[in-house]
Amino acid sequence: MTPKIVRQIAELREEIAAYRRGNPDGQVGFVPTMGYLHEGHASLIRRSAGENGLTVLSIFVNPLQFGPNEDFDRYPKDERRDLAVASSAGANLVFMPSVEEMYPEPMRTKVTVSEVTERLCGASRPGHFDGVATVVSKLFHIVQPDRAYFGLKDAQQVAVIARMTRDLHMPIDIVPCPTVREEDGLALSSRNVYLTPEERKQALVLSQSLAQVPGWIEDGMTEAELAVRIRGRIRSQPLADIDYVEIATYPDLKQPAPDRPLRDSNVPLLVALAVRFGKTRLIDNVLLFPSEVK
C-alpha cells in the first residue's frame, strides 16, 4: 500500500480525525524520524503497523536540535528512497513538513527536560535535547498518537521523551525498540553514509567493545574500570576520536556507585559511547538489566 503524503499540519490533523471517526476503537501509532530511512526505521514502522490501525510516519530534519558546528546543512536526504521504505514497511500517512510549516515564526517556547539531559550527548551537545523535546512535543500535539516508537540506539533520547511524556501527562505510550545492526555489528545510522571505507572498518570497534561489556562486568569491574577498559579498546583504532564513554543507571541516567562492582547493580545499566571517525559522530550503547548483569 502506498502511504499518503501530507505536508500541512491542518491536513494531517484532518486525516487522523477522519480515521478516528471511522474507527472509534482504532489506535494510532507514530514514528518520528529525520528521514534517510534505513532498516532500523523500517523496524519501527513495521512494529507500529502491527500494533495499530493507523501508522503515521514523520520525516523532518529539525534545526532546533543541531548546534552551530553540526551537520544540519549536510544531513542526508532522499525523499524517493524514504517513501519506498515507508511503503514497504506499512506506513499509512507520511508527514513531511517544511521548516516554515513547523516553525512559522521564531520559537518563544521550548521544552527542557532536566537531569536526564545533563550527561552523555547532553553534555557534549548543549541544547540538543531541548530541540528534541520541543519538536517531539509539537509532533505529539499535532498527531495525538496512542503509541510512539523510538529506537534504543539513542537510549538517552528514549529516556528524555519518556520522562517528558510522563511529566506532562501526555496520554501516549512510548515504545522503545531494539537497535538494528548491520551483519558485521555496526549500528544502523543515517550518518553511516559519511564514513569512508577505512573509517567504517574501524568503526566496528564500537559494537565489538560493547559486546565485551557483559563479560567485563561479570569480572567485577567498577564504573571507572569499565570506562578505562572500553576507552583502551576503542583507542586501538587510530581514526577513533572519543567524545565520551559513560556508564549510567537507566532510565534516570545517574552515576552508579563509583567503588561498587557493576555486577552488584540492582537497576538497569546503560553503557553508552560517542566516537568520531573523521567528521562523522557515531553513537552506540548496550542496555543491561539486573538479570543479565549478575
Buried (B, 14 or more C-beta within 10 A) or exposed (E): EEBEBBEEBEBBBEBBEEBBEEEEEEBBBBBBBBBBBBEBBBBBBBBBBEBBBBBBBBBBBBBBBBEEEEBBEEBBEBEEBBBEBBBEBBBBBBBBBEEEBBBEEEEEEEBEBEEBBEBBBBBEBEBBBBBBBBBBBBBBEBBBBBBBBBBBBBBBBBBBBBBBBEEEEBEBBBBBBEBBBBEEBBBBBBBBEBBEEEBBBBBBBBBBBBEBBBEBBBEEBBBEBBBEBBBEBBEEBEBBBEBBBBBBBBBEBEEBEEEEBBBBBEEBBBBBBBBBBBEBBBBBBBBBEEEEBE
